[in-house]
């Protein structure tokens, strides 16, 4: 993969005021044969990116899963690591996550120091990402593992100031996440407030269970929407969400 190919995709959505679809795959919840089926479905639906990882991964077959996915699809595989052990050089890219919404030094910089030598030796496209945990209505794995208090869903100004801080620190994208299994998605007001006032791409995930939820996030200003938990339960959502975003992007492009 060429350098900055994935970030070019993110920036394209930002410049065009459109929205891409990323499928999040938890390595603990899929087999090699299962991920090949997902890859085929993603190909047919026109999924932009696949994120692989999670807050707590106990399996050790990430490399095998990436190989299986790539045997079927050319969609970029981007690592979404919750720990340095999840760094796998055979992926295409890596969201280098710094938990800027929390005050846990290990997730701000500590684990990054441990992971840095392995990342530098790889050919991964590294995307420095300001990771923000947003209250999704219930405790989630990410909030528990990170030991971080989520930003209240009804406090868009706090989210914006946090995103601004990440942008000013030189991070290349912001990822707002309600967490896997969240009861509610991030409010469109918060998505809009952040998206309209930062110059870098905004990724939004967590709590989106339907294509209508995804459309609300896109219309609010998300450059990439990430859906994982709901797709594990209902794989048929992949083409449904992709179709909704295709229609949204067409309408948006006609406006401009």
C-alpha positions as CSV (number, residue, x, y, z in Angstrom):
1,X,0.0,0.0,0.0
2,X,1.3,3.5,-0.8
3,X,2.1,5.9,2.0
4,X,-0.8,8.0,3.1
5,X,-3.3,6.0,1.0
6,X,-5.7,5.5,4.0
7,X,-5.3,9.0,5.2
8,X,-6.1,10.2,1.6
9,X,-9.4,8.3,1.8
10,X,-10.2,10.0,5.1
11,X,-9.3,13.5,3.8
12,X,-11.3,12.8,0.6
13,X,-14.5,12.4,2.7
14,X,-13.7,15.6,4.6
15,X,-13.1,17.7,1.5
16,X,-16.1,16.4,-0.3
17,X,-18.5,16.6,2.7
18,X,-19.3,12.9,2.2
19,X,-19.1,9.9,4.5
20,X,-17.4,6.5,4.3
21,X,-18.3,3.2,5.9
22,X,-15.8,1.2,8.0
23,X,-16.7,-2.3,9.3
24,X,-15.1,-3.0,12.7
25,X,-14.1,-6.7,13.2
26,X,-13.3,-8.0,16.7
27,X,-10.6,-10.7,16.3
28,X,-12.1,-12.6,19.2
29,X,-15.5,-13.0,17.5
30,X,-14.5,-14.3,14.0
31,X,-12.7,-17.2,12.4
32,X,-10.6,-17.2,9.2
33,X,-13.5,-18.6,7.2
34,X,-15.9,-16.1,8.8
35,X,-13.7,-13.2,7.9
36,X,-13.5,-14.4,4.3
37,X,-17.3,-14.2,4.1
38,X,-17.3,-10.8,5.6
39,X,-14.7,-9.7,3.1
40,X,-16.9,-10.9,0.2
41,X,-19.9,-9.0,1.6
42,X,-17.8,-5.9,2.0
43,X,-16.6,-6.1,-1.6
44,X,-20.1,-6.3,-2.9
45,X,-21.3,-3.5,-0.7
46,X,-18.4,-1.1,-1.5
47,X,-17.1,-0.8,2.1
48,X,-14.3,1.8,2.3
49,X,-12.2,0.4,5.2
50,X,-12.1,-2.4,7.6
51,X,-10.9,-1.8,11.2
52,X,-9.6,-4.8,13.1
53,X,-9.1,-4.9,16.8
54,X,-10.7,-3.9,20.1
55,X,-10.2,-2.9,23.7
56,X,-9.7,-6.4,24.9
57,X,-8.4,-9.0,22.5
58,X,-7.5,-12.4,23.9
59,X,-7.0,-14.4,20.6
60,X,-3.6,-14.5,18.9
61,X,-4.6,-15.0,15.3
62,X,-4.8,-11.4,14.0
63,X,-2.2,-12.2,11.4
64,X,-4.1,-15.2,10.2
65,X,-7.3,-13.2,10.0
66,X,-5.6,-10.4,7.9
67,X,-4.2,-13.0,5.5
68,X,-7.6,-14.6,5.1
69,X,-9.3,-11.2,4.5
70,X,-6.7,-10.2,2.0
71,X,-7.2,-13.5,0.1
72,X,-10.6,-12.2,-0.8
73,X,-10.5,-8.4,-0.7
74,X,-8.3,-5.4,-1.5
75,X,-10.1,-3.2,1.0
76,X,-7.5,-1.6,3.3
77,X,-7.3,-3.3,6.7
78,X,-6.6,-0.8,9.5
79,X,-5.6,-1.9,13.0
80,X,-7.7,-0.4,15.8
81,X,-5.5,-1.6,18.7
82,X,-6.3,-1.6,22.4
83,X,-2.8,-2.8,23.3
84,X,0.7,-2.9,21.7
85,X,0.3,-6.7,21.3
86,X,-2.3,-6.0,18.6
87,X,0.2,-4.4,16.3
88,X,0.4,-6.7,13.2
89,X,2.7,-5.6,10.4
90,X,0.7,-7.5,7.7
91,X,-2.1,-4.9,8.0
92,X,-2.2,-1.9,5.7
93,X,-2.5,0.8,8.4
94,X,-2.7,1.6,12.1
95,X,-4.8,4.1,14.0
96,X,-2.2,5.2,16.5
97,X,-4.7,6.0,19.3
98,X,-4.1,8.5,22.0
99,X,-6.9,8.6,24.5
100,X,-7.2,12.4,24.7
101,X,-10.6,12.3,26.5
102,X,-9.1,10.6,29.6
103,X,-6.3,11.2,32.0
104,X,-4.7,7.7,31.9
105,X,-1.0,8.3,31.0
106,X,-0.6,4.7,29.8
107,X,-3.2,5.4,27.0
108,X,-2.0,8.9,26.3
109,X,1.6,8.0,25.7
110,X,2.8,5.0,27.8
111,X,1.7,2.1,25.6
112,X,2.8,4.1,22.5
113,X,6.4,4.0,23.7
114,X,6.3,0.2,24.0
115,X,4.7,-0.2,20.6
116,X,6.9,2.4,18.7
117,X,9.9,0.2,17.9
118,X,7.8,-2.5,16.3
119,X,5.7,0.1,14.4
120,X,8.8,1.8,13.1
121,X,10.1,-1.5,11.7
122,X,6.9,-2.1,9.8
123,X,5.5,-0.7,6.6
124,X,2.2,0.2,8.3
125,X,0.7,3.6,7.4
126,X,0.4,5.2,10.8
127,X,-2.4,7.7,11.4
128,X,-2.0,9.6,14.7
129,X,-5.6,9.6,16.1
130,X,-7.2,11.5,19.0
131,X,-9.4,8.9,20.6
132,X,-12.4,10.3,22.6
133,X,-14.7,8.0,24.6
134,X,-18.3,9.4,24.7
135,X,-21.0,8.2,27.2
136,X,-23.2,5.7,25.3
137,X,-25.6,5.2,28.2
138,X,-23.9,2.2,29.8
139,X,-20.4,1.1,30.8
140,X,-18.5,-0.5,27.9
141,X,-15.3,-2.5,27.6
142,X,-13.4,0.6,26.4
143,X,-14.5,2.7,29.4
144,X,-13.7,-0.1,31.8
145,X,-10.3,-1.0,30.3
146,X,-9.2,2.6,29.9
147,X,-10.3,3.6,33.4
148,X,-11.5,6.8,31.9
149,X,-14.7,8.7,32.5
150,X,-16.5,9.2,29.2
151,X,-17.5,12.7,28.0
152,X,-21.2,13.2,28.7
153,X,-23.2,12.8,25.5
154,X,-25.0,16.1,26.1
155,X,-21.8,18.2,26.5
156,X,-20.8,18.9,22.9
157,X,-18.6,21.9,24.0
158,X,-16.4,19.6,26.1
159,X,-16.1,17.3,23.1
160,X,-15.2,20.2,20.8
161,X,-12.5,21.6,23.1
162,X,-11.0,18.1,23.5
163,X,-11.0,17.6,19.7
164,X,-9.4,21.1,19.3
165,X,-6.7,20.1,21.8
166,X,-5.9,17.0,19.8
167,X,-5.8,18.9,16.5
168,X,-3.5,21.5,18.0
169,X,-1.2,18.8,19.2
170,X,-0.8,17.7,15.6
171,X,-3.1,14.6,15.6
172,X,-4.3,13.8,12.1
173,X,-7.9,12.6,12.8
174,X,-10.4,12.5,15.7
175,X,-12.2,9.3,16.6
176,X,-15.3,9.7,18.8
177,X,-16.5,6.4,20.2
178,X,-19.5,5.4,22.4
179,X,-18.0,1.9,22.7
180,X,-19.1,-1.5,21.6
181,X,-22.5,-2.4,22.9
182,X,-23.4,1.2,23.8
183,X,-27.1,1.8,24.4
184,X,-27.2,5.0,22.3
185,X,-25.1,6.5,19.6
186,X,-23.2,9.8,20.0
187,X,-25.7,12.6,19.6
188,X,-25.9,14.3,16.2
189,X,-25.5,17.7,18.0
190,X,-22.1,16.6,19.3
191,X,-21.0,15.1,16.0
192,X,-22.0,18.3,14.2
193,X,-20.4,20.6,16.7
194,X,-17.0,18.8,16.4
195,X,-17.1,18.1,12.7
196,X,-18.0,21.7,11.7
197,X,-15.2,23.2,13.8
198,X,-12.1,21.0,13.1
199,X,-10.1,20.8,10.0
200,X,-9.2,17.1,10.3
201,X,-11.4,14.1,9.5
202,X,-13.9,12.9,12.1
203,X,-14.5,9.1,12.7
204,X,-17.6,8.2,14.7
205,X,-18.4,4.8,16.2
206,X,-20.4,3.0,18.8
207,X,-24.1,2.6,19.5
208,X,-25.3,2.6,15.8
209,X,-27.6,-0.4,15.3
210,X,-29.5,0.6,12.1
211,X,-28.9,2.2,8.8
212,X,-31.0,5.1,10.0
213,X,-28.6,5.6,12.9
214,X,-25.7,5.7,10.4
215,X,-27.5,8.2,8.2
216,X,-28.0,10.5,11.2
217,X,-24.3,10.4,12.0
218,X,-23.4,11.1,8.4
219,X,-25.9,14.0,8.1
220,X,-24.4,15.4,11.3
221,X,-21.0,15.5,9.7
222,X,-19.1,12.2,10.4
223,X,-16.5,11.5,7.7
224,X,-16.4,7.8,8.5
225,X,-18.9,5.8,10.5
226,X,-17.8,2.6,12.2
227,X,-20.2,-0.3,12.9
228,X,-19.1,-3.5,14.5
229,X,-21.2,-5.0,17.2
230,X,-24.5,-4.7,15.3
231,X,-23.0,-6.3,12.2
232,X,-21.8,-9.3,14.2
233,X,-25.4,-9.9,15.1
234,X,-26.9,-9.0,11.7
235,X,-24.4,-9.3,8.8
236,X,-27.1,-8.1,6.4
237,X,-26.6,-4.6,7.8
238,X,-23.5,-4.2,5.7
239,X,-25.2,-3.8,2.3
240,X,-28.1,-1.9,3.9
241,X,-25.7,0.7,5.5
242,X,-23.6,0.9,2.4
243,X,-26.7,1.7,0.3
244,X,-27.9,4.4,2.7
245,X,-24.5,6.1,2.6
246,X,-24.2,5.8,-1.2
247,X,-27.5,7.6,-1.5
248,X,-26.5,10.2,1.1
249,X,-23.2,10.8,-0.7
250,X,-24.9,11.2,-4.1
251,X,-27.3,13.7,-2.7
252,X,-24.5,15.6,-1.0
253,X,-22.4,15.7,-4.2
254,X,-25.3,17.1,-6.2
255,X,-25.6,20.0,-3.7
256,X,-22.0,21.0,-4.4
